[in-house]
Every structure is written in C-alpha cells, then in structure tokens.
Amino acid sequence: MNAAISNLLPVTGSALPAERIASVAMPRLRVPRAYLIEAKCEFLHMLRAPMFVIPFLLFPPAIYLFVGLLAAQAMHAHPEIATVMFTGFSVFSIVGPTMFGVGCPLAIERDAGLLKLKRAQPAPTGAYLIAKTSMAVLFAAISMGSIVIAALCTHKLPLPATQVLEISSLLVIGSVCFCAMGLYIGAHVRGTAAPGITHLIYLPMLYLSGLFFPLPQVMWKWALIWPAFHLQRLALGIAGLPVPMNVPPALSVAYLVAITVVCGALASRLSL
C-alpha cells in the first residue's frame, strides 16, 4: 500500500505527471453527486441557523401582509398598486437570503481557513462556491413562494397564474446576480466586517430602487445603478405595467448579467 501511494507522489523538484493526475481524478459519474452533497450540506447548515431563517424567510411575507392590510382599500380601487407592491416585496424577499446567505458565511469561513481545507479535499473545483450559490437560490425560491402564498391568501394579486409563474421564475433566476454580489463581498471582506458592508449595500438598494414607493423625479437616475431596480423593472414588464424612465428590458438584462459575471469572476479568483 505504501509503495502504491509513493508511486503517486512527485519526486522532489519534479511535477506530478498528467497521466497520474488523471488516474487519481474523480470519476465523471461521481462529479454530479459531489456537487449535490456539497449543496445539501450548505442548505442544512443555513436551515439550522435561526438568525438566518427567521429574518429572511418569515419577515418579508409578514411585512407584506401587514402593508396589505393597511393599503387594502387603495389596492382594491387601483389593482396596479397591488401589482407594484407584489413585485417590490418579491424582489425584497430574494435579495436578503442571497446576499447575506452567501457573503457573510463565506467571509467567516475564509477567515477560519476553511477554504484552504476545501482546496485540499478531493472535491470538484468550484463545488464550494456553486453549493453556496445553489443554496441561496433555493432559499430565494422558498421566500418567493411565501410572498405568492401571502398574496393569494389576501386576494391582493390581480394577475393570472401564468404571469405569477413567469414573474416568480424571473426573480428566482435573477437572484443569481445577488448571489454573485454576496460572493464578491465574502471574498474581499473579513468576517467581522461582512455583515456591516452587506448592510451598506442592502439597505440603500431597497429604498433607492423604488421597490415600495415612487421616488422623487431627481432620484430616478440614481436608481439605475441598483440591480434590484432592473429586476423589478423586468417583473413589471411581465405584468404589463409602465416602467419608470422607460428603461429597455435588454438594458436591464445586460446590466444584471454584467454584475453577475464581474462579481462572480472576481470572487472566484480569490476563493478557488
């Protein structure tokens, strides 16, 4: 056994031959299972954290129901208000679990040296980051579902089922953009500072994107820098409502894709 292992080790001053690397590589049929196991562990890890589950899975539908009760008459008289509130709270529900669920744990685990341990483990390259992203997207889908259920229970959703499904699918896919932003924060910020830095981006984005109320005319141009604005703009387009500033959907899609690619690439460069 020792002789067999020693045959795989490189001689001092020489590199491990490529054919030997291939001989000890993980079989291709086991690669998908490795990704699934890593994602499952990340999901269970975050699900068992009450400080993550309660704020990001329970608060958005609770606040949405509360606001719905306060504005019930206005929503009944103007159905477009109900649609705007639905899209705004839906975007709100997916931003939290994606940014905080990826960025803060990544920064803490990077400080603790877990990324070095992950590199030494016989796992596919990138499985750790892909698992975190998959976990966050799954939580975003769950949170999005809670908003849909809350809207249906209060009868405050003047949209057909097909449009609700299209909006939900769009927002879940668009949550990858906020996962990439969380990865970037987690890869560049220390664990103690990650929650504060994330809040410095998260809170202004919620209010300056015009998710919940119309912004003053002078502030609309600043809303263009926030991904949440562009994601809600696409959702409003599916619902058939007018879009602030008449932003073309192609521009919103290109902006979200650009943020995802740039933040994801910069995060992968430091984390892999």
Secondary structure as UniProt FT lines:
FT   HELIX           2..8
FT   TURN            12..13
FT   HELIX           18..24
FT   HELIX           28..30
FT   HELIX           31..47
FT   HELIX           50..53
FT   HELIX           54..58
FT   HELIX           59..70
FT   HELIX           72..77
FT   HELIX           79..111
FT   TURN            112..113
FT   HELIX           114..120
FT   TURN            125..126
FT   HELIX           127..153
FT   TURN            154..155
FT   HELIX           161..188
FT   TURN            191..193
FT   HELIX           194..208
FT   TURN            209..210
FT   HELIX           217..219
FT   HELIX           220..223
FT   TURN            224..225
FT   HELIX           227..239
FT   HELIX           244..246
FT   HELIX           249..271
//
